[in-house]
Amino acid sequence: MHLSIDGRPPETDGIQAIHASLDAGVTLIDTANVYCLSDDDLGHNERLIAKALASWRGPRETILVATKGGLTRPGGGWQRDGRPASLKTACEQSLRALGVERIALYQLHAPDPAVPLEESIGALADLRREGKIEWIGLSNVSVEQIVRAGRVAPIASVQNRLNPWFREALTTRVVQHCASGGIGFLAYSPTGGGRLTKKIPDHPVAAAVARRRGISPHQAVIAWVLAQGSTVIAIPSSRTVAHAIDGAAAGNVVLGPEDLQELSAAEWSKA
């Protein structure tokens, strides 16, 4: 996302960051049509990813690209639009932007309170039957909404926020529900995002765990996120090659019970 919104780096730097992630072993790239500046810029991140994959020398067939529909960016803002016709149009646009005939994982970016959830999921089910998407995912949803959506079509994944500062995915049992149902849980903002991410190197507990394990504090936090459920997948965002490599390496970190307990019990101030 951060390669395409405000403050995005030059395109060449963005492609280098994507290549660095792939070279480090990342096999899932998560994007959305609205990772851009405004509605005039829709699909920027998808086009960037397509360009990076086209120039990458690795095995393209091993990379799964997930994208989303259901939001718009009028004037640079964020609005929900879960109308079936809008979702189908957005999917067609994403297919063109990514340069593919089928999207591996297509996610409803957020339920639209003005549209019954079943109608939005019905549109994705239509797209699946038409062969335009392989799997259906949800984002920013509750357990009740996951259950309702599952009555319309099989749900492969749920993408909600999860990090030490924001644990609502745990307290509302979304992570646990996904684990019990074999649904992938894509944890967005695993390092808090923005100014919270910048606080991690100075966090006393994260720094102590990192020293003990010989890893970076950011890797310690991502590893904590990964340990919260058997189907959790962390999707950290990176603007630079260094951050891409550091984030990818967190997937190989296994924290011990003491590490996890210390990170869970620590004070994570949002101030």
N, C-alpha and C positions, 0 to 999 in steps of 0.2 A: 504493500500500500504506500509506504513512504517513498517509493521510487517515482510516484505519480501525483501525489497531492502537493499542497503548499510546501515549499522548501525542498522540492525534489532536486536531485542532482542532475548533472548533464546526462544525456542518454548513454554516452559511452561508459560513464561510471556505473550507471544502473545495470547495463549489460554485464559489466565486469563483476558486479556483486552477484548477479544471478548465476553467472558461470562459476564463480567461486563456491557458491552453495552446492551446485550440481557436482562440481569436482570433489567436494568434501563428502559426497554421498547422499545428499538430500534427494528424495525421489517424489516428494509431493510439493507442488507449488500452489498456493491458495491466492486467488485474485478475485476481482469483481469488476463489473462494467463501470461502476461508479468510483473506482479508484482513479480519480482525475480531478480537474480543477472546477469543472462545471458541466452542465448538460452539453455545452459546445465541444467538450473534450472527452465525451463518453468513450470508453474502451481504450483509453491511453495505456493503462497497465497491461491489459490483455495484448495489445499490439506490441508493447515492449517485450513481454514474455515470449511472444511468437518469434520476434526478431532474435532474441537471445537464444532460443532453442534452435533456430535455423542455423545459427553460426557456431553452436556448441559442437565439439568433436566427439562427444560421448554418445551412448546408445539412447536415442530419443524415445524408443519404445518402452524404456524402463521408467519414464517420468509421467506421473499422473498430474494433470492440471485441473484444478477445481475452480469454478467461478460461481458467481451469484447474480440473481436478478431480484427485483422487488423494491429497489430504491431509485430515486432520481436526485439530480444535483442542480435544481433551479437557482441561478445566481450564485452558485457555490455553496448553497445550503444543502440540507439532507432531508428528503421527504420520502415517505413510504408509498408504494404503489403496487399493491398485490392483485390488481385486476387481471383476470386470465389473459385478456388480449394483450395487455402491457407486458406480462411475463413472457408470452410467446414471441412478441416482437423483440424483447430484450435478448431472449435466447438466440434468435436468428442473428442479431447484431453481434453477439458474442462468438457465435460460430464463425462469422466472417472475420472478426478481429483476431481470433486465435488461429484462423486458417485451418480449421479441422471440420470433418464431416459429423463427428459426434463428440460431445463434451463428456468426459469421464464422470465427473461429479458436478451436478448443478444444484445450487442451494437457494432456497428462499431466504433472502437477506434478513428479513424481519417480517413478522405477521403485520398485516395492514388492518387496523381496527375498523376501517370502513368496509372491509371485504371479508366475508366468512372464510375462515382458514381452509375449510374443505374445498371452496371454489379455487383458491390459489393452488392448493396441492393437486386438485383435479387437472389444472392446466399443465403442471409438471408431469403428471401421469400420462397425459396426452402426448407430451413431448417424448416421453420414454417409449410409449407404444410406437411412435413414429420413427424411433431410432436416432433421435437427435441428442438424447442424453442417455447415459448408461445407468447412473445411480442418482437418487434424489436425496438431498440433504436439507437440513433446517438450520437456521441461525437465530440467536436471540429469542429462545423459546423456553417455555416451562414444561414440566413433566406432563401436565394436562394437555398441552398443545401437541407434544410429541405423540401422545396416545391418540388424540383425535386425528392427527395427520396420518398415523399408521393404519387407521381404518380405511383410508382412501388409497394409499399406495405404500409399498415397502420403503422404510426410511433407513438409509445407510449410515448417515452421520448427523451429528448435531454440533454446531459451532457456537459456543458461548464464551464469555470472558472467564478467565481463571488465572489468578496469581495470588501471592501472599497477602496483598492488600485487599483484593476483592474476591471473596470466597462464596459468593451467592450460588454458584453452580454446585457447591458442596452442601451448603445449608439447605437449599431447596431440593437436594437429592437428584439433580439432573445427571451429575456424573455417575452416581450409583445406579440410576435407572438405565443409563446407556450401557454400563458394564454388564448389568444383569440381562439385557436384551441383545448383547452383541452388536451394539451400535457404536460406531466410532465417535469419540468426543474430541473435536478440534478446539484446543484451548487457545483463544486469541488473547493478545496482550499478555503473554506469559511472564513478561518482566515488568508489567505495570503500565508501560507506555509513557512517552514524553518525559516529563520531569521526574516521575517515579523511577523510571529506568535509570536515569542519571544518578539517583540516590544509592543504587545498589552497591557500588564499590566502597562506599563509606558506611554501609550498614554493618554494625559490629558482628552480628551473628553470621550473616552471609559471608563476610570476610573471613571469619574464624573457620567456618566449614570449608571454605575454599582453600585456605592455607593447609588445613589438615588433609585434604584430599588432593592437593596439587592441581587445582582447577581454578578457573576464574569465578568471581562472585556471581556473575551473570549465569554461568553454567550451573552453579549451585541452585539458583532460583529456578531455572528451567527444569533441572532434574527433580526438584521438589514437586513441581507441577506434574511432571510425567508420572511420579509415584502415587498420585492421588486416585488413580483408577486404572484398571487393566486395559481399557480401550482408549486411554488418553493419548493424544498426539499434540505436541506443542507446535505452534506455527509462529515463531518469532519473526519480526520484520527487521530488515537490515538495509541501511543506506550505503554501507561500505564493504569492501572485501574483507577487512579484518573482522567486522561484526558478523558477516556471513559465516566465516570460518569458525569463529567462536561459538555462534549459536548452533551450528551443525554438530560440533563436537560434544555438545551437551547430551546428545542422544546416546552417547556411549558411557555416560556417567551413571553409576548406581550408588546412591547414597545409603548409608547404614541407618538402622532404626534410631540411633542417637542423633545423627545428623538431621533426620526428618523431624524428630521430636523437638529439637532445638529451633529449627526454622519455623515449625508450626506454632510454637509457644512464644516466639519473639514478638516484640512490639514493632509494628509496621506502620509508622506514622504517615498520614497523607499530607501533613502540613509542609 
